[in-house]
Amino acid sequence: MTAEITPRIAIRGRPRTAGDFTCDRCSRTAGRHRASWSEGRICGTCFTVAMRTHGTCPDCRTERMLPGRSAAHGDQPVCVDCAGITQDYHCSRCGTETEHYRQNTCARCSLRDDLTALFRRSEASEATETTATKLLAALCGAQRPESILTWLRKPGVRDLLRRLASSEIPLRHEALDQEPNSLRVEHMRSLLTHHKLLPSRDHYLALFQRWLTSKLEDVDDADIQRPVESFARWHHLRRIRSLSADGKPTRGPVHSAKQEITETIKFFTWLKLTHGRTVASCVQADVDTWLADGPTTRHAIRTFFVWAVKNRTCTNITIGFRQAKTVPLLTQGQRLAMLKACLTDNIDTLHYRVAATLLLLYAQPVVKIAAMKSTDVILTPDGLRLSLAEGDPAPVPEPFASLLTQHLAARPNLRTGGSSGSEWLFPGYRPGQHIHPNTLMERLREIGINLLGARNASLRALVKEVPAPLVAEMLGYSYQVTQKHAAAAAEPWSRYPRIQATRIMTDTIGMDR
């Protein structure tokens, strides 16, 4: 297996525009200037940074916006008065000193004006006024109101807000579920949930319930629908609800459940059309033929028959576990080279480097990495530790400890649509939600990381140095998985008694640097 890191342009935001104008602050070319100040003409990038720089002016010691530069203070930021900037950047409405968004008003006041005008179109009543007031406070309280103004320009958003403010759509999850499924509805749901206007609910469980209802409605044959519905509701839905109640991730179980239900429907449809049989009359030869003649995804029907045997729905069918023909695995040299690149090179933005290191150093699945919370990073007298399972927290060696600390201080997506109080280690674009695992997977693949190969290599390296049961307890794996990797690595650790896990893991992870 070949493995090579492909660095990305690790700069967030839009690329700079080219042109003939040269900025008098950064000396780079641009299409046009954004402002003319005492130091000269300023490009859009420098202007945006200047408008968002606040602190104590080194000249007059005043706490305010610091857009200017002072040669007397080593080119430090200074206020408009000390910089000789003649423009007044105070909002004419609220008095805040910031960039003007529209007619000498700031973005927050402009947003409040737009929403107030939108909500006034609704028929007034005590209930609608209360709802509109709540929506107004939630949206105008965004740390970055510009993002809400941009969102309002998207098709259908204003109409959805107006209907919510007028109580045409009640503030309930069930009411939003009746709307056509779209990104704007789900983003609105996230905003309302984040600001406590809707109660929290398991997103993936809710999607699964809607998907299941639609899926079963599409099955016309009662001989197929009845057993599949029983299997879906009494096995999968009950299990996913239990996981959700315990606060455990449900995205993976929902994905597996959908595939198993879909493949089971396909099998019984084929069985009925080809042989005229149902689940009650199905024989082993039918299953063997189905599995032999198609893709490996057909093996997903195994879960149904295991459940059916337990419930005595079908007792004469046996399907064994499917064994993977190959195991993706990086060499230790490839893994260490990738780890070094993530820790010391600017191969991508900081949060993706941190996520990649969690995969390469601690063998964490990407789905689990995406759902990690900031509270999983624990500061102890001995340094940082990571709570990855119910066992002892795993040590965080340098230089990853410094990288992780930097990430915690500058997590992305905290200024979009809500406050900065996100519980997630990797906040997503939707308020209150973590980054989508698929986004993380695609980004890590783009820089050249084989996800499964990297995870297997990390586990294989750890079980060579640490007893497999300790690796399982500290990293959140089952004993069977770590024992399997230990056996493949020909290490006898599985028979060792429990010893000081933290000390061994510290030494082992430290050796990977």
C-alpha positions as CSV (number, residue, x, y, z in Angstrom):
1,M,0.0,0.0,0.0
2,T,1.4,3.4,-1.0
3,A,0.8,6.3,1.4
4,E,1.9,9.9,0.9
5,I,0.7,13.1,2.5
6,T,-0.5,15.7,0.0
7,P,-0.5,19.1,1.7
8,R,-3.5,21.4,1.1
9,I,-3.4,25.2,0.9
10,A,-4.0,25.6,4.6
11,I,-5.6,29.0,4.5
12,R,-9.2,29.5,5.3
13,G,-11.5,31.8,3.5
14,R,-11.8,33.1,-0.1
15,P,-8.6,33.5,-2.2
16,R,-7.4,37.0,-2.8
17,T,-8.4,38.8,-6.0
18,A,-5.7,39.9,-8.4
19,G,-5.5,43.4,-9.9
20,D,-3.3,46.5,-10.5
21,F,-3.9,48.2,-7.1
22,T,-1.2,47.7,-4.5
23,C,-2.2,47.9,-0.8
24,D,-0.2,50.4,1.2
25,R,-0.4,48.2,4.3
26,C,0.4,44.6,3.1
27,S,2.0,45.6,-0.3
28,R,0.0,42.9,-2.1
29,T,-2.0,43.5,-5.2
30,A,-5.8,43.5,-5.3
31,G,-8.6,44.5,-7.7
32,R,-9.5,47.7,-5.8
33,H,-9.0,49.5,-2.5
34,R,-11.5,49.3,0.4
35,A,-10.6,52.4,2.3
36,S,-8.4,55.4,2.1
37,W,-6.7,56.2,5.5
38,S,-3.8,58.4,6.6
39,E,-1.3,55.6,5.7
40,G,-2.7,55.2,2.2
41,R,-5.2,53.0,0.4
42,I,-6.1,49.7,2.1
43,C,-7.2,46.5,0.5
44,G,-10.3,44.6,1.5
45,T,-8.4,41.9,3.4
46,C,-6.5,44.4,5.5
47,F,-9.7,46.4,6.1
48,T,-11.6,43.4,7.3
49,V,-8.9,42.5,9.7
50,A,-8.6,46.1,11.0
51,M,-12.4,46.3,11.6
52,R,-12.2,43.2,13.8
53,T,-9.2,44.2,15.9
54,H,-10.1,45.4,19.4
55,G,-8.1,46.1,22.5
56,T,-6.3,48.9,24.4
57,C,-4.7,51.6,22.2
58,P,-1.0,51.9,23.1
59,D,-1.1,55.7,22.5
60,C,-4.2,56.8,24.4
61,R,-4.8,53.7,26.5
62,T,-8.5,53.6,25.5
63,E,-10.3,50.3,25.0
64,R,-11.8,50.4,21.6
65,M,-11.5,49.3,17.9
66,L,-7.9,49.5,16.7
67,P,-7.8,49.7,12.9
68,G,-4.8,51.9,12.5
69,R,-1.0,51.3,12.8
70,S,1.6,53.2,14.7
71,A,5.2,53.3,13.6
72,A,6.1,54.8,17.0
73,H,4.9,51.6,18.7
74,G,6.4,49.1,16.4
75,D,3.5,49.0,13.9
76,Q,1.1,48.0,16.7
77,P,-2.7,48.5,16.1
78,V,-4.0,51.9,17.3
79,C,-7.4,53.6,17.5
80,V,-8.8,55.8,14.7
81,D,-8.0,59.0,16.5
82,C,-4.4,58.1,17.2
83,A,-4.0,56.8,13.6
84,G,-5.4,60.0,12.1
85,I,-8.3,58.1,10.4
86,T,-11.1,60.6,9.8
87,Q,-13.9,58.2,9.2
88,D,-16.4,57.6,12.0
89,Y,-17.1,53.9,12.4
90,H,-19.6,54.1,15.2
91,C,-23.0,52.6,14.5
92,S,-25.6,55.3,14.2
93,R,-28.1,53.1,16.0
94,C,-26.3,51.4,18.9
95,G,-23.1,53.3,19.0
96,T,-20.8,50.2,18.7
97,E,-17.6,51.0,16.9
98,T,-17.3,48.4,14.1
99,E,-17.6,48.0,10.4
100,H,-20.7,49.6,8.9
101,Y,-23.0,47.1,7.1
102,R,-25.7,49.4,5.7
103,Q,-26.3,53.1,5.9
104,N,-23.9,53.8,8.9
105,T,-25.4,50.9,10.9
106,C,-23.6,47.8,12.1
107,A,-24.5,44.3,10.9
108,R,-26.4,43.5,14.1
109,C,-28.7,46.5,13.9
110,S,-29.2,45.8,10.2
111,L,-30.2,42.3,11.0
112,R,-32.6,43.5,13.7
113,D,-34.2,45.9,11.2
114,D,-34.6,43.2,8.5
115,L,-36.1,40.7,10.9
116,T,-38.5,43.3,12.5
117,A,-39.8,44.3,9.1
118,L,-40.2,40.6,8.2
119,F,-42.1,39.7,11.3
120,R,-44.4,42.7,11.1
121,R,-45.9,41.2,8.0
122,S,-47.4,38.5,10.1
123,E,-50.8,38.8,11.7
124,A,-50.3,40.1,15.2
125,S,-51.5,38.2,18.3
126,E,-50.1,37.6,21.7
127,A,-48.8,34.2,20.8
128,T,-47.2,35.3,17.5
129,E,-45.6,38.3,19.2
130,T,-44.0,36.0,21.8
131,T,-42.7,33.7,19.1
132,A,-41.4,36.5,17.0
133,T,-39.7,38.1,20.0
134,K,-37.9,34.8,20.8
135,L,-36.8,34.4,17.2
136,L,-35.6,37.9,17.1
137,A,-33.6,37.6,20.2
138,A,-32.1,34.3,19.2
139,L,-31.0,35.4,15.7
140,C,-29.8,38.8,16.6
141,G,-27.8,37.3,19.5
142,A,-25.5,35.5,17.0
143,Q,-21.8,36.2,17.6
144,R,-21.4,36.9,13.9
145,P,-24.7,38.5,12.6
146,E,-23.2,38.8,9.1
147,S,-23.6,35.0,8.8
148,I,-27.4,35.3,9.5
149,L,-27.8,38.1,7.0
150,T,-26.1,35.9,4.4
151,W,-28.3,33.0,5.3
152,L,-31.4,35.2,4.9
153,R,-30.6,35.8,1.3
154,K,-31.0,32.1,0.5
155,P,-34.2,31.0,-1.3
156,G,-37.1,30.1,1.1
157,V,-35.4,31.2,4.3
158,R,-37.4,34.4,4.8
159,D,-40.7,32.6,4.1
160,L,-39.9,29.9,6.6
161,L,-39.0,32.5,9.3
162,R,-42.2,34.4,8.6
163,R,-44.3,31.3,9.0
164,L,-42.6,30.4,12.2
165,A,-43.0,33.9,13.6
166,S,-46.7,33.9,12.7
167,S,-47.2,30.5,14.3
168,E,-48.3,29.1,11.0
169,I,-45.6,26.6,11.7
170,P,-45.7,25.8,15.5
171,L,-42.4,25.8,17.3
172,R,-42.3,22.0,17.6
173,H,-40.1,19.3,16.0
174,E,-43.2,17.5,14.7
175,A,-44.3,20.7,12.8
176,L,-40.9,21.1,11.1
177,D,-41.0,17.4,10.2
178,Q,-44.1,18.1,8.1
179,E,-42.1,20.5,5.9
180,P,-40.3,19.2,2.8
181,N,-36.9,17.9,3.8
182,S,-34.3,20.5,3.0
183,L,-31.1,22.0,4.3
184,R,-32.8,25.3,5.2
185,V,-35.3,23.4,7.4
186,E,-32.6,21.4,9.2
187,H,-30.4,24.5,9.7
188,M,-33.4,26.3,11.1
189,R,-34.1,23.4,13.4
190,S,-30.4,23.5,14.6
191,L,-30.7,27.2,15.3
192,L,-33.9,26.8,17.3
193,T,-32.5,23.9,19.2
194,H,-29.3,25.7,19.9
195,H,-31.1,28.7,21.4
196,K,-33.5,26.5,23.5
197,L,-36.6,27.3,21.4
198,L,-36.9,23.6,20.6
199,P,-36.0,20.8,22.9
200,S,-33.0,18.7,22.0
201,R,-33.5,15.4,20.3
202,D,-31.4,12.8,18.6
203,H,-31.0,13.9,15.0
204,Y,-30.2,10.5,13.6
205,L,-32.9,8.7,15.5
206,A,-35.5,11.2,14.2
207,L,-34.2,10.8,10.6
208,F,-34.3,7.0,11.0
209,Q,-37.9,7.0,12.2
210,R,-39.0,9.1,9.2
211,W,-37.0,7.0,6.8
212,L,-38.4,3.7,8.2
213,T,-42.0,4.9,7.8
214,S,-41.4,5.9,4.2
215,K,-39.5,2.7,3.5
216,L,-42.2,0.4,4.8
217,E,-44.9,2.4,2.9
218,D,-43.1,1.5,-0.3
219,V,-43.5,-2.3,0.3
220,D,-46.8,-3.4,-1.2
221,D,-46.6,-7.1,-0.3
222,A,-47.9,-7.8,3.2
223,D,-45.9,-11.1,3.4
224,I,-42.7,-9.0,3.0
225,Q,-43.8,-5.9,5.0
226,R,-44.9,-7.7,8.2
227,P,-41.7,-9.5,9.0
228,V,-39.5,-6.6,7.9
229,E,-41.5,-4.2,10.0
230,S,-41.2,-6.4,13.1
231,F,-37.5,-6.8,12.6
232,A,-37.0,-3.0,12.0
233,R,-39.1,-1.9,15.0
234,W,-38.3,-4.6,17.6
235,H,-34.7,-5.0,16.8
236,H,-33.2,-1.9,15.2
237,L,-35.5,0.9,16.4
238,R,-35.5,-0.4,20.0
239,R,-31.7,-0.7,20.0
240,I,-31.2,2.8,18.5
241,R,-33.6,4.3,21.1
242,S,-31.7,2.6,23.9
243,L,-28.3,3.9,22.6
244,S,-29.8,7.4,22.3
245,A,-31.2,7.3,25.8
246,D,-27.7,6.4,27.1
247,G,-26.2,9.3,25.3
248,K,-24.3,7.2,22.9
249,P,-23.7,8.0,19.2
250,T,-26.4,6.7,16.9
251,R,-25.2,7.7,13.4
252,G,-23.3,4.4,12.8
253,P,-26.1,2.2,14.1
254,V,-28.6,4.1,12.0
255,H,-26.5,3.6,8.9
256,S,-26.1,-0.1,9.5
257,A,-29.8,-0.5,10.3
258,K,-30.8,1.1,7.0
259,Q,-28.5,-1.1,5.0
260,E,-29.7,-4.3,6.8
261,I,-33.4,-3.4,6.4
262,T,-32.9,-2.5,2.7
263,E,-31.0,-5.7,1.9
264,T,-33.7,-7.8,3.8
265,I,-36.4,-6.3,1.7
266,K,-34.5,-7.0,-1.5
267,F,-34.0,-10.6,-0.5
268,F,-37.6,-11.3,0.4
269,T,-38.7,-9.5,-2.8
270,W,-36.4,-11.8,-4.9
271,L,-37.5,-14.8,-2.9
272,K,-41.2,-14.1,-3.6
273,L,-40.8,-13.3,-7.3
274,T,-38.3,-16.1,-8.1
275,H,-39.5,-19.0,-5.9
276,G,-42.9,-17.9,-4.6
277,R,-41.8,-18.3,-1.0
278,T,-42.0,-16.1,2.1
279,V,-40.0,-16.0,5.3
280,A,-41.9,-18.9,6.8
281,S,-41.1,-21.2,3.8
282,C,-37.5,-19.9,3.2
283,V,-34.9,-22.7,3.1
284,Q,-31.1,-22.6,3.5
285,A,-30.5,-23.1,-0.3
286,D,-32.4,-19.9,-1.0
287,V,-30.1,-17.9,1.3
288,D,-26.9,-19.6,-0.1
289,T,-27.9,-18.8,-3.7
290,W,-28.7,-15.2,-2.8
291,L,-25.3,-14.7,-1.1
292,A,-23.3,-16.5,-3.7
293,D,-24.6,-14.6,-6.7
294,G,-24.4,-10.9,-5.6
295,P,-22.3,-8.3,-3.9
296,T,-21.0,-8.5,-0.3
297,T,-23.7,-6.1,0.9
298,R,-26.2,-9.0,0.6
299,H,-24.5,-10.5,3.7
300,A,-26.4,-7.8,5.7
301,I,-29.4,-10.1,5.8
302,R,-27.6,-12.1,8.5
303,T,-28.9,-9.8,11.2
304,F,-32.5,-10.5,10.2
305,F,-32.0,-14.3,10.4
306,V,-30.2,-14.1,13.7
307,W,-33.1,-12.1,15.1
308,A,-35.7,-14.4,13.4
309,V,-34.1,-17.5,15.0
310,K,-34.3,-16.0,18.4
311,N,-37.9,-15.1,17.9
312,R,-38.7,-18.4,16.2
313,T,-39.9,-16.7,13.1
314,C,-37.5,-18.8,11.0
315,T,-35.4,-21.4,12.8
316,N,-33.7,-23.3,9.9
317,I,-31.4,-20.7,8.4
318,T,-27.7,-20.2,9.4
319,I,-25.4,-17.5,8.1
320,G,-21.9,-17.2,9.3
321,F,-19.8,-14.0,9.8
322,R,-18.4,-12.5,6.7
323,Q,-14.6,-12.4,6.8
324,A,-12.8,-9.6,5.1
325,K,-10.4,-10.9,2.4
326,T,-7.8,-8.2,3.0
327,V,-6.9,-5.9,5.9
328,P,-5.7,-2.4,4.9
329,L,-2.6,-1.7,6.8
330,L,0.1,1.1,6.6
331,T,3.6,0.3,7.4
332,Q,5.0,1.7,10.6
333,G,7.3,4.0,8.6
334,Q,4.3,5.3,6.6
335,R,2.3,5.9,9.7
336,L,5.1,7.8,11.5
337,A,5.8,9.9,8.4
338,M,2.2,11.0,8.3
339,L,2.2,11.6,12.0
340,K,5.3,13.8,11.7
341,A,3.7,15.8,8.9
342,C,0.5,16.4,10.9
343,L,2.4,17.5,14.0
344,T,5.1,19.7,12.4
345,D,4.1,20.7,8.9
346,N,1.4,23.0,7.7
347,I,-0.3,20.3,5.6
348,D,-3.8,21.6,6.4
349,T,-5.7,23.9,8.8
350,L,-5.2,23.2,12.5
351,H,-8.4,21.3,13.3
352,Y,-7.9,18.8,10.5
353,R,-4.3,18.2,11.6
354,V,-5.6,17.5,15.2
355,A,-8.2,15.1,13.8
356,A,-5.6,13.3,11.7
357,T,-3.3,13.0,14.7
358,L,-6.1,11.4,16.8
359,L,-6.5,8.8,14.1
360,L,-2.8,8.1,13.6
361,L,-1.8,8.2,17.3
362,Y,-4.8,6.8,19.1
363,A,-6.5,4.7,16.4
364,Q,-9.8,6.5,16.9
365,P,-12.5,6.0,14.2
366,V,-13.3,9.1,12.3
367,V,-17.0,8.9,13.4
368,K,-15.9,9.0,17.0
369,I,-13.4,11.8,16.4
370,A,-16.1,14.0,14.9
371,A,-18.3,13.5,18.0
372,M,-15.6,14.1,20.6
373,K,-16.4,16.8,23.2
374,S,-14.1,19.5,24.4
375,T,-14.5,18.1,27.9
376,D,-12.8,14.9,26.7
377,V,-9.6,16.9,26.9
378,I,-8.6,16.9,30.5
379,L,-5.9,19.1,32.1
380,T,-4.1,17.3,35.0
381,P,-1.0,18.1,37.0
382,D,0.9,15.7,34.8
383,G,-0.3,17.3,31.5
384,L,-3.1,16.8,29.1
385,R,-5.1,13.6,28.9
386,L,-7.8,12.3,26.6
387,S,-10.9,10.6,27.8
388,L,-11.5,8.1,24.9
389,A,-13.4,5.4,26.8
390,E,-14.5,4.3,30.3
391,G,-10.9,3.3,31.2
392,D,-8.1,5.6,32.3
393,P,-7.6,8.8,30.2
394,A,-4.9,8.4,27.6
395,P,-1.8,10.6,28.0
396,V,-1.2,13.4,25.4
397,P,2.6,13.8,24.6
398,E,4.3,16.8,23.1
399,P,4.2,18.2,20.5
400,F,0.6,17.0,20.2
401,A,-0.3,18.5,23.5
402,S,0.6,22.0,22.3
403,L,-1.2,21.4,19.0
404,L,-4.3,20.3,20.9
405,T,-4.1,23.3,23.2
406,Q,-3.9,25.7,20.2
407,H,-7.0,24.0,18.7
408,L,-9.0,24.4,21.9
409,A,-8.3,28.1,21.9
410,A,-9.3,28.6,18.3
411,R,-11.9,26.1,17.4
412,P,-13.7,26.9,14.0
413,N,-17.3,27.6,13.4
414,L,-18.0,29.2,16.8
415,R,-19.2,32.5,15.4
416,T,-21.9,31.2,13.0
417,G,-25.5,31.3,14.2
418,G,-24.9,31.0,17.9
419,S,-22.7,31.7,20.9
420,S,-19.2,30.4,21.4
421,G,-20.3,27.8,24.0
422,S,-20.1,24.7,21.8
423,E,-19.5,21.5,23.7
424,W,-17.9,19.8,20.6
425,L,-14.2,19.5,20.0
426,F,-14.9,19.9,16.3
427,P,-17.9,22.2,16.0
428,G,-19.9,21.9,12.7
429,Y,-21.4,24.6,10.5
430,R,-24.9,24.0,12.0
431,P,-25.4,25.6,15.5
432,G,-25.0,23.1,18.3
433,Q,-23.8,20.2,16.1
434,H,-20.4,18.7,15.6
435,I,-18.6,18.4,12.2
436,H,-20.2,15.8,10.0
437,P,-18.0,12.6,9.9
438,N,-18.2,12.5,6.1
439,T,-16.7,16.0,5.9
440,L,-13.8,14.8,8.1
441,M,-13.4,11.6,6.2
442,E,-13.2,13.4,2.8
443,R,-10.7,16.0,4.1
444,L,-8.4,13.4,5.5
445,R,-8.5,11.3,2.3
446,E,-7.7,14.5,0.3
447,I,-4.4,14.9,2.1
448,G,-3.5,11.3,1.5
449,I,-4.5,9.4,4.6
450,N,-5.9,5.9,4.2
451,L,-8.4,5.9,7.1
452,L,-8.7,2.2,7.7
453,G,-5.1,1.5,7.0
454,A,-4.0,4.2,9.4
455,R,-6.3,3.0,12.2
456,N,-5.2,-0.6,11.8
457,A,-1.5,0.4,11.8
458,S,-2.0,2.5,14.9
459,L,-3.7,-0.4,16.8
460,R,-1.1,-2.8,15.6
461,A,1.7,-0.6,16.9
462,L,0.1,-0.1,20.3
463,V,-0.7,-3.8,20.9
464,K,3.0,-4.6,20.2
465,E,4.0,-2.5,23.2
466,V,0.9,-2.6,25.5
467,P,-1.3,-5.5,26.6
468,A,-4.3,-5.8,24.3
469,P,-6.9,-5.5,27.2
470,L,-5.3,-2.2,28.3
471,V,-5.4,-0.8,24.8
472,A,-9.1,-1.8,24.6
473,E,-10.0,-0.1,27.9
474,M,-8.1,3.1,27.2
475,L,-9.0,3.6,23.6
476,G,-12.6,2.3,23.6
477,Y,-12.2,-0.9,21.6
478,S,-13.7,-4.3,22.4
479,Y,-11.3,-7.0,23.8
480,Q,-12.0,-9.1,20.7
481,V,-10.7,-6.4,18.3
482,T,-7.5,-5.7,20.2
483,Q,-6.8,-9.4,20.8
484,K,-7.2,-9.9,17.0
485,H,-4.6,-7.3,16.3
486,A,-2.3,-8.6,19.0
487,A,-2.5,-12.1,17.4
488,A,-1.8,-10.7,14.0
489,A,1.2,-8.9,15.4
490,A,2.3,-12.1,17.1
491,E,2.4,-10.4,20.5
492,P,1.7,-12.5,23.7
493,W,0.4,-9.5,25.7
494,S,-3.1,-10.8,26.0
495,R,-2.0,-13.2,28.8
496,Y,-0.3,-10.6,30.8
497,P,-1.9,-9.4,34.1
498,R,-3.2,-5.8,34.3
499,I,-0.3,-3.4,35.0
500,Q,0.2,0.3,35.1
501,A,-1.7,1.3,31.9
502,T,-1.0,5.0,32.0
503,R,2.7,4.6,32.4
504,I,2.9,2.1,29.5
505,M,0.7,4.2,27.2
506,T,2.8,7.3,28.0
507,D,6.0,5.5,27.1
508,T,4.5,3.9,24.0
509,I,2.9,7.1,22.5
510,G,6.0,9.0,23.3
511,M,8.1,6.6,21.2
512,D,5.9,7.4,18.2
513,R,7.2,11.0,18.0
